Amino acid sequence: MRIAPIALALSLALAAAPSHASDGFNPFVSTNPDGFSWDGFYLGAHGGYGWFTTTWPSGHSTTDQGELFGGHGGYNHMVGRLLFGAEIDLSSATINKWSRFSDHVSLLTSARARAGVTHDRYLLFATAGIGAARISQARFTGAKQSETHVGWVAGGGLEVMLTDFLSLRGEYLHYQLPYKTYNLGLGNFRYGGNIDLVRGGLSVHF
């Protein structure tokens, strides 16, 4: 008995559609003035290169470098041409340098807000939030210590929609990490610094 009311409702909706279209209303067209919407969730993968710079108690600085690969996910919300969103990411890294002491950044993660401006399928964005890195110090004697440094991260980039569901991005991120106390058998020392990343990625949008 409920089939008739449902069929009637569908018939009325279909009959009303042409009148809405004639009024300039189309529920499948984005409110973005450029006519393309970035709204929704996305998941992706990225890869790139990073530099870890630290300043030692003696005053001299050292820089380690290496590759990173990982995944990311987030959500975009459009307000006209403006985009607001949030993103999290996790990367496995091999940013290191080997000598009498070895430095190794093995893991990077962040939770960031994103804001930008769109022009059809192009997005120029800035991003900032909380960033963390897993950093290890080791001596040739075998002594080793690993710590998780939690600080802030900020950056920006450019993203373009290649299709209606696939986007390509390039971005730069700067991690500022606090110093923590390490001891490898020769007394305490403070270790930390900043990490600069350049990476590219692909995202699938839902």
C-alpha positions, 0 to 999 in steps of 0.5 A: 500500500505504500508503493503508490505514495512513493511513486507519486512523490517520485513523479512529482519530483521528476515533473518539478525538475524542468521548472527548477532548471528553467529557474537556473537551479541544478542540484548537481552544479557546485556553489563554487562560482568556477563550476567545479567543487572540491567538497568531500573526503579524499585519500592519497599517497605521497613521496618526496625528499627531506632535510633535517637541520640541528644545532649542537651545543657547540654552536655548529649545525649539521644537516641530514637528508633523505627520502620519505614515502607515505599516505594522507587523508582529509576533508575539503569544504567549499565556501564560494571559491574558498576552501577549508579543510583538515588533513592527517598524514603519516610518512616513513623516512630515511633522513639520516647521516652516518659517522661516529654518531648516526642521526636518523629520522624514521617517521613523520606525522602531522594533523593540519588545517588547510585553507586555500583559494580555487580556480576551477580545477586548481587549488592554491593552499596554505596549511599549518598544525601539529607535527611529530617526528621519530628521531634516533641517535646512535654511537658506533659502540651500539648505544642508541636512543630514540625519541618522539619530538612533537612540535608545529608544522606549516607550509603550502602548495598547489593541487590540480584535479586531473579528473573528477576524482583524481588530483595531483599535488606539490607541497612544501612543509616545515617542521619545527621540533623541540630539543629533547635530552639524549644520553649515549654514555657520554653524558646528557646532550640536547637534540632537536631541530627542524625538518624541511620537506618537498613532496608530491602526491596523488589523491582519490576524492570521494 
